[in-house]
């Protein structure tokens, strides 16, 4: 009978490299998930504040009425 109880192959150097890379990828995925949750939470807070505003503020005129007008006046040939 052999005394080889190295089930996880921790003695192999390539296993160690793969394990480190996997750990770093999972760590990065965790940071990305936290970032996405924080951004979603901030968007939700903005939405909740918008719900607290009175209806009159939502029906007000645009403070810059000509900012959306992007048409260019020029000569047109038909």
Buried (B, 14 or more C-beta within 10 A) or exposed (E): EEEEEEEEEEEEEEEEEEEEEEEEEEEEEEEEEEEEEEEEEEEEEEEEEEEEEEEEEEEEEEEEEEEEEEEEEEEEEE
